[in-house]
Structures are given as C-alpha cells and as structure tokens.
C-alpha cells in the first residue's frame, strides 16, 4: 500500500497533471464566458435575424397536462452553438501558439556541424581543413 501512495504522489506532482488541472480550471471560466457570449449576444442576434424567434424556447411537448415531458431542441441548438464557438476559439488559440512556437524554433536552429567535401561529396566535420576520405585540402 505504501508503494501505491508513493506512485500516486509521483504522478500527482508531475508537470503534466498540474498543467491539466490549470487547463480544467481555466476551461471552467472560459465556458462561462462562451455561455454568456452565446446566450446574451449570439442568440439575440439570431433571434433578430429570424424575426424575433427565441431558439431557446423551441420544444416539442410529449404528452398532455402540466407535467408533460418536453424535448427542448432549442436548448440543444444553443449547446451546439456553444460547442462550435469553443472549438473555434480553441482552434485559433492553438494555431497562434503553433505559429509562435515555429518562429521560436526557427530562431533556435543549431549551426551546422558538418559539411560536404567539394571533391568526394562525403560528409565531414565543419572545421576540417583536409577531407579524411579523399585527403583533398579544403578551403576555409
């Protein structure tokens, strides 16, 4: 049992687990922002374009009476729009991060450590003054 807790402690203290926890917390806050964006901005605009129709109230009543079950497909449409907006924003963020990462990687490219011999075309050390394969003298 002691080994189990040691492994758990090692797992929980890894950087990737902490990154995931931070991502989940930020994702919760981000979800609230996107929900507000959809419910308070997008849906009213969509309602305006459709002549004042409120999508969130769209439903089908299954049965009769006050306690009849309903299929709230308007809320489903709202949830789909939420998902698409979240996916779009995440796509844009990842695309921007990858672009920055590529720029940083290009700056950090290492200087070459080898070159080709102009006579025998063998790969040799960049600082070589004579080719070890064909023994030709090389220009600096």
KADAVEN-V650690 format. One record per residue. N is the residue number from 1. NEAR is the number of other ideal C-beta (glycine too) atoms within 8 Angstrom. Layout:
N	NEAR
N	NEAR
This chain:
1	4
2	5
3	6
4	7
5	8
6	8
7	8
8	8
9	8
10	8
11	8
12	7
13	7
14	8
15	5
16	6
17	10
18	9
19	8
20	8
21	8
22	8
23	8
24	8
25	8
26	8
27	8
28	8
29	8
30	10
31	9
32	8
33	8
34	12
35	9
36	9
37	10
38	13
39	10
40	7
41	9
42	10
43	14
44	8
45	8
46	9
47	11
48	7
49	6
50	8
51	4
52	6
53	6
54	9
55	12
56	9
57	6
58	9
59	9
60	6
61	8
62	7
63	6
64	4
65	5
66	3
67	3
68	9
69	6
70	8
71	7
72	8
73	9
74	12
75	8
76	8
77	10
78	13
79	8
80	8
81	11
82	11
83	8
84	8
85	12
86	11
87	8
88	8
89	10
90	8
91	8
92	8
93	8
94	8
95	8
96	8
97	8
98	8
99	8
100	8
101	8
102	8
103	8
104	8
105	8
106	7
107	6
108	6
109	6
110	5
111	4
112	6
113	6
114	8
115	9
116	8
117	14
118	6
119	7
120	8
121	6
122	9
123	6
124	13
125	7
126	8
127	4
128	10
129	6
130	8
131	13
132	6
133	8
134	8
135	6
136	10
137	5
138	11
139	3
140	3
